[in-house]
Amino acid sequence: MRAIINYLFSEANHPTHLSIVKWMWRITLYGMLGGFLFFVFLSFSNLPSLQQLENPRSDEASQILADNGELLGVIAAENRIPITYDSLSPYLVHALIATEDKRFYEHVGIDFEALGRVMVKTVMLQDRSSGGASTITQQLAKLLFTKKPGSGLARVMQKFKEWIIAVRLERKYTKEEILTMYLNKAEFVNNAYGIKAAADTYFSKTPKNLELHEAAMLIGMLQNPSYFNPLRRPELCKKRREIVLNQMVKNGSLTETRYNEVRVSDLGINFRRKSHIDGIATYFREALRQDLKSILSSKECLQHPDGTPYDLYRDGLKVYTTIDPEVQRLAERAMIKHMSSLQKAFWNEWRGKDPWTYKGGSDANIPGVPTRMAALDNSVRATDRYQVLRDIYLGDITRRIESEMAGEGFFHEDDREIDRMEEENSKPGYLEKLVEQQIIGVPLAAQYRKVMNHTQFPRLLNQWRSLQEVVTRDFRRPVRMKVFTYEPGRNFEKDTVMSPLDSIKYHRMFLQTGILAVEPQSGYVKAWVGGINSKYFQYDHIRISRQVGSTFKPFVYAAAIALNRLSPCYTVYDVQQTIEPGDGDFNLFTRWTPRNFNNEYSGRLINLKEGLRKSKNSVSVKLVKELNSTTPIRTLVHAMGIDSSTRYPNGQYRVPKSPAICLGAADLSVMEMTGAFSTFANNGLFVRPTTVLRIEDKTGKIIYESEVREEQAIQPAPNYVMVELLRYAANISGIKSDVGGKTGTTNDFVDGWFMGMTPNLVVGTWVGGEDRWIHFRSSTYGQGARMAKPFFVEFLRQLESAKDLNFDPSKRFFRPPGDLGIILDCSQYTQGGLNLDPTNTGTGKEDQFGDEINQ
């Protein structure tokens, strides 16, 4: 060895040919040493760590799963759901290897034979037909760990890094795992990320079920997905597919006969672009997306090892929900059947009339015409069409004012500020009135005046007026558009010609609904229907507050029964009741004398069973008078999940302290009401409704798990008395299940409710307009017994007839053992020494649609 070194590096004179050999050896050795040092340098320069190799970063969609594991939808920055090797069609594997890396199973990440071929043919002989030398493993390394380089030197550096990463990947993963990772990471345009999304998007199949021609097309797209997009360039895509099939023949994975059969076939595209409105439970999935943000950042949820919360859009989580997909489908089906029928009746009532200009209505809660028209203007301004015009006319001037006033001038997209300033400009003193009415504060009024003193304010007003002229013209001009419809066979939309303004009115006149089905023992939400169609009506009505009407009365009865041990047979006179100032703990300053519906009173004794069934206001007021306060009612509903301590911004309690609470004056949500009624169906135990069972990360590790927590809201004995009352009040025939429930209707038929319960399921249903002036005009259809109750009846019948559903109609409400201490049999009941015959307190006739309107 010493002799060789002396020969190569000594300065002794040698013949010319020996000197040339010596220098060639020197160059070779220096090159090898330089290459070695270069690779050592690269090995320590920004290469993925062992942990990164074991857990390569890839944006993966989080999956929303039903209680049986069925996929409801995904939440993602990229629609990517990874799969395993055994979920791949063999055609995919053969096509990929034949096209991209025919020596895949022979190399260790770098194909030196292919590399040599490229060096000789492509570099030295300038022959471009030799193909590339990049292996599937190198391509995976590029997809996972390297970014697009800038300069030529950077590209060389990146190529060497890919070699090193590829070798490391080969050591870490099996060939099958590398193939699968590559296909999971690949992009196929049209919002299809990964092979699972691609197979579903282009062929409505799983990767396992792809046919030869389908697999070949998808693999062909990998070279340049945008260029070989089958939707834009089907002929190019077909030619590329033929190249893939030809490579499979050359690689021995396809016969000539089969090749000739397939190459002439059509692409066979069955394109279906994935959207968040696809599938069932669309409102639920959007509500869940919002909830998951809070859950993932909460203390109850585990975090990444570095302390950061999991990313719902990129971490590939599996969210197991409580939704029963079959119950959800039945709920949606029954909803469409009921709401489409109800909408026909609504159109008939309003034929030839305009809800934005009509003068009817007795309730002060129904806004006047100016307010309704202002709301219609706001609906116009919320549209994309308006915002485009707004940017043309107001964009520059509003941005200039905002910039020059350094934050003291600002403009919302609904232009409420310009409306108010224009009104003040024409009628001085208008802003002072808004301050007096507490619509705006003094600081905001001062900001408005600063804008009005700006030099550009006159120009702003001119541009504003020009915008209003254009909007008035454009929004009244008929155009071709798609609108929502219940018409059969149209997939809930139809083409029509209509002005944009009429389109807004048309869609605002559809009645909406909020439906929640909860398993009372666990609190698990089994069905969630937030509206009639999430594509055209995004607003979810499960958590919004609407006046509850007579559905609140069972809480009044329950408080009276629990506190005073009243029997369902307890009687009061059906006469008008009054609470005077100073009475009890009601803090009234004026006399309160509510009326029965139509101001009708029988003057006879009526027991609690009949009082609740007929929803008599006289009975509810009598009970609250005997309680001497609303505190027992507010305390009870708080224990049943309705927070009675919360206040509105004006200081008023959300669950009022006034005696009007007994008639359902509170505005509550379907979620709150269903949770509270679940207490009655669960032996007095309240379990808060929940939608998430558990959350797993992409390795299967549980990072969050919900708990069922029970609280005794009402004791079993008085609770069972309420079950008896609700059974009687429900008044439903033709049903196998043990069923109870209560209707509710608010003034002017604005809101219709039905709270229905069985031992298996409690269902809350609200129906009404998006705007409170969108309502029926008479009690024919405008009461809860017509608006909401028929849905529950239809839904329950479908549940009972479903063959593969775990719904037991024979199950009965639990009755506590022993003596309840409260008489249920009215033939045995005495009050004031009298035995009261229950047949004298009611008609004995079934009236499935009887309901009391709150006055």
C-alpha positions, 0 to 999 in steps of 0.5 A: 500500500505504501508503494502505491501511495509513493508511486501516485503522489511522489514527485519522481519523473516517470515516462509520459504514459505512466504520468497520465495513468498516475493522474487518472488514478489521482482524479479517480481517488480524489473524486471518490473521496470528494463523493464520499465527503459530499454524501457525508455532508448531505447526510447531516444537512436537512435530511429527515430524522428517523422519527420523520422517516417512521412517521412521514408527514402527509396531509390526510383527511380526518374521517367522520364515522357513524356508530357502526363505522360507516364513513359519513364524510371527511374534513380535510385540507386535501381529500386524502384517506390512506389505504393499505396494500391489500386494498389495492387492485393488482392492476394498479400494482402491475401498471405502476411498476411497469410504467414507473420502475420495472426493476422495483423489486430488485433495487435498494432505492437507487437503480444503478443499471437504469442510472448507467443507461441514462448517463450513456444514452441520454447524457453522452449520446443525447438519446431521449428515448432511454427514459428516466432513472428515478425509482418509485422510492425516489419519487416517494422521497421527493413527494414526502421530504423535498421541495421544488428546487430553484437553481441548477445546483439546488436541483443536483443537491436535491437529487442526491438527497433523494438518493439518500432518503430513498435508500433509508426508506428501503431499509425502513419499509417493505416494498409493498409499504413503499408502493402503497405510500406512493399511491396514497401520496400521489395527486390526481387533480379535481380534488382527488388526493391519493388513490382512494379519492381518485378511484372514487372521484373518477370511477365511483369505486374503491381501489380494490375494485378497479378494472384494468382500463381504470387502473391504467388510466389513473397510473397514466395520470401520474406523469402529469395529472393536469395535462392528462386530466380525463375531464379536459383532455380525454383523448390525450388521457386515452393515449397515455393509458395505451402507453401504460398498457403497452408497458405492462405487455413489455413487462410481462404483466399483460397479454397481447390479446388482453391489451388489444381488447382494452386499448380501444375501450372508452375511458369509462369515467363515472365522475363524481366530484366530492363535496361536503354536501354529499351523503347523509347528515350534512348539517351534523358534519358541519356542526361537528367540524366546529365542535371538534376545534374545541375538543382538540384544543381542550384538556380532555384531548391528548396532544402531539408529543411536542405539545401542539394540538392535533390538526383536524385538517391534516392529521388523518384523525378518525372521529367515531360519532354517535350517529346511527346511519340508518336512523339518520336516513329514515329521519331525512326521508321522513322529513322530506315527505312531511316538509314537502307536503307542508310547503304545498299548504304554505304556498296555498295560504300565501298565494297572491300575498307578499310576506314582506309587505302584508299588514296582518299579524297580532304579535308584537314580535312580528316586525313591521313592514320597514323592518322586514324590507330592511331584512330583505335588503340585508339578504340582497347584500349578503349575496355574491352578486351584490358583493361583486358590484359593491367592490366595483363601486365602493371598493376603492373609496372605502379602502381609502377612507379606512386607510386615511382614518387609521382604523377609525373608519370601517365598513361592513359588507352589508353597508350598515354604516353607509345606510346610517350615515346617509340617513343622518346626512338627510335627517340630522338627529338620526344617529342620536335616536339610534343611541337612545334606542341602544342600537348603537353606542356613543363611541360608534356614533362619534366614529360615524361623524368622523367619517362624515367629516372626511373629504371623501364622504361626498364621493362615497355617498355618490358612489353609494347611490350609483351602486343602489341604482345598479343593484335595483336594476340588476336584481330585478332583471330575470336571469337563468338560474337553479333553485331549490325544489321538492318536485320529484325526480329533480334531485331537489333543484330545477332550472328556471328564469327568475330575477335575483330578488325573486330568487331570494324571496322564493328561498326565504319562503321555504319552511325550515326544520330542526330535528334531533333524535337522542338515545335517552339512557346514553345521551347519544345523538342518533339523528341530526337534521338541521334543515331541509337542504344544506346546499341551498339552506346552510343555516343549522336550526338545531342550536338556534333559539326559538320560542318554545310555546307549550312544549315548556309546560311539562316542566311547569307540571313536573315542578308542581308535581315534584314539589306538591306531590300532585296527582295527574287527577288533580283538578282546577277550574278552567277559568281565566287566571290572574296574578296581581302585583305583589302576589308571590315572588313574581315581582310584577308591577302590573296585573298579568291575565293571560288568555286561553286560545280564542279566549275560550273557557269551559268554567268546569273542573279539568284535571292535569291530564286533560289540561296538558293534553289540551294545553290549557293556559289556565291550568299552567297559570294556576300551577305557577300561582300555587308554586308561588314563584318561578324558581322551582321551574327554573331550578328544574330546567337547569338540572335538565340541561337548560342553563337558567342562569344565562342572560341576554346582553340587555340583562334579561334572563334567557329563561325568564323569571316572570310567570310568562315562563309557564306559557313557554315565553323562553327562546330555547334550542332543539338541542336543549329541549330534546336533552331536557325531555330525555330526562323524562324518558330516562327515569328522571336522570339527565344525560347531556346529549353528545355526538362524539364517542372517541377520536383516534389518531392515524395510528389508532391511538385514542386521543379523546373519549367521551363519558356518559354522566348522569345527574338525577334531575327529578326523582323517579316517582314524580318523573313517572307521573310526568311520563303518564301525563305525556303518554296521555298528551301525545294522543297518537294512534296506530303506533306500537311503541310506548310513546309520550309527547307534547306539541307547542305553537307560538303566537301568530303560528310562527313556531311549531314544535313537537317533543316526542319520546319513546323508551328508546329514542327522544325526538325534538322537532321544530318547524318555522320560517327562517324569518319570523314573518314567514309563517302560516296565517291560520291554525289549520296548518299553523299549529305544532300538531300540524307543523311538527307532530306528523313528522314524528309519527311518520318517523316512528312508523318507519323506525318500527317497520325497519327490519335491520334496525335495533329499535324495540317497539315493545320496550316500555317506560320504566316504572319505579317499583313499589308505591309511588306515593301519588295516585295515578288512577283517577277513579281512586282519586279524591280532592277536597273529600270529593271523588271526581269522575274523570269522564266529566273532565274531557270529551273522551274523543281523540283529537290528534291535532288539538293544541293551545296557542299562547296568548 
